[in-house]
Amino acid sequence: MSPAIEVRDLVKRFGRVEAVRGISFTVARGSTCALLGGNGAGKTTTLSMLLGVLLPSAGSVRVLGEDIGRHRYRVLGRMNFTSPYVDLPKKLTVEENLRMFARLYGVRDMKRRIAALAAELDLADILARAYGTLSAGMRTRVSVAKALLNEPELILLDEPTASLDPDVGDRVRAQLLDYRRRTGATMLLASHNMPEVERMCDAVLMMRAGRIVDSGAPAELIARYGRSTMEEVFLDVARRPEPAGATAPGGLREDDE
Amino acid sequence: MTPPAVLALRRMYAMVLRHLYLFRKSWIRVLEMAYWPTMQMVLWGFIAKFLATNSSWVAQVPGLLVSALLLWEVLFRGQLGVALSFFEELYARNLGHLFVSPLRPLELVASMIAVSFFRTAIGVGAAIALAVALYRYSIFDLGVPLVTFFANLLVCGWAIGLMVAALVMRYGLAAENFAWGAIFVAAPVSGIYYPISVLPDWLQAVAWCLPTSHVFEGMRAVLLERTFLWREFWTAVGLNVLYVAAGIALFLAAFNGARRRGMLLQIGE
């Protein structure tokens, strides 16, 4: 079976600025992979190209076995996305929003699916409330519900627990992990929350200045850098001098898993 | 397995429903749709009533100015309906979610057109009803030709609305005001309240390139001469085909441009 995500020599230029510089990686089906890096490292640009809403300058992206550039609409119904930077219509109730997206994704037995998600994500009491009246935590749970509506094989999560208190953040993470366990779905998340990455992810891709500068399982990276947490590894990578060429300190090339 | 056409219809229905949810709970939005057409109609209705006793040309047919005004509102509301449906997604910061869903750009266009139809029906419907109440004038007296005038103007409005939406997708909400002003470029040369023949020759050439001028000439022929001008009708249809094709092409070009520039997840101000 093909990997869930297969990226080869991906480049994105905005005028003279090269935001993503020839990255290659794969994400195995059923795994949870984190895309880490400081602000401007190229994470959101990479996610946008995986979703097909941003055209690459060079390279290729295959998602769930399909070339996203050519056959985007074959896979969009099998994946989903959530980000705190993209909103839902605020005047519509939570249920109206979920119904709209259920129809867009062709969800069968919409009522049952929405009821199930409402129970799982503790949304039952707010289904009739306008999305715009909800707290940040509630909105995030609704966005996660929207991302799970079509029971996606692949979920792209851009900072899924940003602005959440530890309790709500923990519950959202538990729901996502439970979903993965039940369905075998693949997740790729961009996050600045290192404990979240340690808890949820099997693999990590570390980006810096548009390149993947290191990769591996969280435990491997922690051991390789001689640190005790991913937060310390992140700081080591972010603060070290620019690496020469494309070879990462651990001896991995950019396209090594 | 559900056929792709059915899935496409469901997606379009989802987008139409999204706006109907909004109208259902916001009476102020519905009121706003009817407000300007009604105000315009009241103002022009009284002007027409006055002119009917002081102008031999207007006096020939009492409903001439009111018909022109109501048909102009069909064009304006049609255009505004498409543009505002698109703006609603921008204001809600929802375009990112829509464009990563299976919704195709052409399905979004079709849903915006359907919503525009509802908006126009509400806005112009109220003004039509008030014209009957205030002036005992029913635009339906135009008979079957009215359907052709409505259809041609609505389609022309959609085409211009798509062009405005494309402009906003390219330049962000800074271009939003074109939704309110773009159509008025066409107003002086559309011959809404006067025949095209009053324009200077060079401007007449411009006017005949617009579907609207053919519709309003046709309307005057029906009201003044009781004749339906098939030539004007077919010319308007032909021009509308070109305008709609241009509107869709511009919208798709703006969509692809936004994909190249990475704007789809962050279109806004």
Chai-1 contact restraints between the chains, C-beta under 6 A:
chainA,res_idxA,chainB,res_idxB,connection_type,confidence,min_distance_angstrom,max_distance_angstrom,comment,restraint_id
A,S48,B,G262,contact,1.0,0.0,6.0,A-B,restraint_1
A,S48,B,L265,contact,1.0,0.0,6.0,A-B,restraint_2
A,L51,B,V100,contact,1.0,0.0,6.0,A-B,restraint_3
A,V53,B,F99,contact,1.0,0.0,6.0,A-B,restraint_4
A,V53,B,L264,contact,1.0,0.0,6.0,A-B,restraint_5
A,V53,B,L265,contact,1.0,0.0,6.0,A-B,restraint_6
A,L54,B,G262,contact,1.0,0.0,6.0,A-B,restraint_7
A,L55,B,R259,contact,1.0,0.0,6.0,A-B,restraint_8
A,L55,B,R260,contact,1.0,0.0,6.0,A-B,restraint_9
A,Y73,B,P102,contact,1.0,0.0,6.0,A-B,restraint_10
A,L76,B,P102,contact,1.0,0.0,6.0,A-B,restraint_11
A,G77,B,P102,contact,1.0,0.0,6.0,A-B,restraint_12
A,F81,B,V100,contact,1.0,0.0,6.0,A-B,restraint_13
A,V86,B,G96,contact,1.0,0.0,6.0,A-B,restraint_14
A,V86,B,H97,contact,1.0,0.0,6.0,A-B,restraint_15
A,D87,B,R93,contact,1.0,0.0,6.0,A-B,restraint_16
A,P89,B,A92,contact,1.0,0.0,6.0,A-B,restraint_17
A,P89,B,N94,contact,1.0,0.0,6.0,A-B,restraint_18
A,K91,B,L22,contact,1.0,0.0,6.0,A-B,restraint_19
A,L92,B,Y21,contact,1.0,0.0,6.0,A-B,restraint_20
A,E96,B,Y21,contact,1.0,0.0,6.0,A-B,restraint_21
A,M100,B,A14,contact,1.0,0.0,6.0,A-B,restraint_22
A,M100,B,R18,contact,1.0,0.0,6.0,A-B,restraint_23
A,R103,B,R10,contact,1.0,0.0,6.0,A-B,restraint_24
A,R103,B,A14,contact,1.0,0.0,6.0,A-B,restraint_25
A,L104,B,R11,contact,1.0,0.0,6.0,A-B,restraint_26
A,L104,B,A14,contact,1.0,0.0,6.0,A-B,restraint_27
A,L104,B,S101,contact,1.0,0.0,6.0,A-B,restraint_28
A,L104,B,L103,contact,1.0,0.0,6.0,A-B,restraint_29
A,G106,B,L7,contact,1.0,0.0,6.0,A-B,restraint_30
